[in-house]
Amino acid sequence: MISIDTIPDDRPVLIAGPTASGKTALAISVARTQNRPVVNADALQVYDGWRVLTARPTPEEEAAAPHHLFGHVPFEAEYSVGQWLRDVTPFLDRNPVIVGGTGLYFRALTEGLAEIPATPSDVRARADALPLETLLSDLDRDDPILAARIDRRNRARVQRGWEVLHATGKPLSTWQDDTPPPALPMPRATPLLLDADRDWLADRIARRFDLMLAGGALDEARANLPRWDRAGGARKAIGAPELIAHLKGEMTLDAARDAAIIASRQYAKRQRTWFRSNMADWTHISLP
């Protein structure tokens, strides 16, 4: 583990890593030692109603250092990368510890973000119905710059370009090229990435979910059950659909536990893949 004494105290510290890798403990240690606030960069921990299930810092952990942007978004609301970027910016002059597992938040912070309008549902439906070849053909004609620089086999990337073009009338490549300067350029930060071994992490995920159940995750889900049908982004909390399904009588608690652990491991795999592709220039801290 990195020595806190070697971390410069005159710039923000960024701590990223997959779920259950120990980010919170490291963030609080740095914050306490260097008298910094802790700011959340996890897209699931922003919602109220899910303290236990999303592994938000406990009240005792929050008492160890000032914490911000945890549980501040209503359960029924949606929350975007752009909203987070606006929310985090006022804290940057306090040299915070920004910690979380949402890579897109960190990329927006250190590389800038093009504020692209949301895709209307009718445009999304049209795109969903088209084969990849048609989407590519349209991009080759109308946004050749994007078509030349994306992975043409990645339907999500191709469809995103098509949707932006048809929703805004402006090529995604133009939106990207017009991206404003980042709020926190990477040279002005200390970026740390917890690089966890897969098997070690898988075991931690299972043990942590059992601790969540023992710590009240099912009671938390029960409290949220009356408003589950109105849930916004809070619906995406890992393990939430499984516990809600159990409370509705659709699966046993053991089955819900097993399914939630599998979902958490799959989420961690996606995180690790994203980090490898996008955070090569961060300081990697190998775990365990």
PyMOL commands that set and color helices and strands:
alter all, ss='L'
color gray80, all
select helices_A, chain A and resi 4-6+23-34+59-64+81-94+103-111+121-129+132-142+144-149+155-168+172-177+186-188+198-214+217-230+233-236+240-247+253-278
alter helices_A, ss='H'
color red, helices_A
select strands_A, chain A and resi 13-16+38-40+67-68+97-100+190-196+283-287
alter strands_A, ss='S'
color yellow, strands_A
deselect
rebuild
show_as cartoon
